[in-house]
């Protein structure tokens, strides 16, 4: 007797298994993700994906352990579609309705991806001609249960976001400090990344101008304008408006996505998945997504 599968449900399940195996086939396992031991053995397959067993902690794991989609009950195709919708800047409401998931799930998925992207979005150093600018953003209490009370009783502070771009195809954009210029925080978090033999091109701020003057030692060269830093404020403002405001505690996560979308390299959602979301340990527990304390 032949059973018909008119809605192709079995086909979808098969497709999702194939996609999952394809995604994880090149993911490298160096250590046990539980105890970080290098003493482990192969321990069979599950759904076509190699499993391992640690000889120290006796735990089993696979190439999917601690990856972005670990422990998710939704299939791989749904995650891929959600990532594509994110690259199109679709709202949470649109994503939830399109994929038949709840608003809460869409929120957590967005932040799982944003957190994964933020892991390596900031370059380790800046070299060559380093363009440096700043944006001042008012503190935002979006999502806080007592947001109106806090906003009325506590004045919203200025958050200083520093942007820098060297010769690498990466950008440094990060909230550094609140209220007013903090030279120590700037030196520790930004200037320490700029190589000594580089040249700093400042944009529109007297404090950054003074840093550039000292660093360049009165040397002057002709520099082409880096428009991504020169017009960082209007570009970032337009980006954040897509999300109808971003809570300050989550600002760095959204900026990480902004950075990737503004690199020279052209990425689509498949590039984003392969190049950015499947490297290393990208897993974050749901209860760790909501940040309770201010990051500043």
Buried (B, 14 or more C-beta within 10 A) or exposed (E): EEEEEEEEEEEEEEBBBEBBBEBBEEBEBEEBBBEEEEEBEEBEEEEEBBBBBBEEBEBBBBBBBBBBBBEBEBBBBBBBBBBBBBBEEBBBEEBBEEBEBEEEBBBBBBBBBBBBBBBBBBBEBBBEBBBBBBBEBEBBBEBBEEEEEEBEEEEEBBBBBBBBBBEBEBBBBBBBBBEEBBEEBBEEBBBEBBEEEBBBBBBEBEBBBEBBEEBBEEEEEEEEEBEBBBEBBEBBEEBBEEBEEBBBBBBBBBBBBBBBEBBEEEBEBEEBBBEBBBBEEBBBEEEEBEBEEEEB
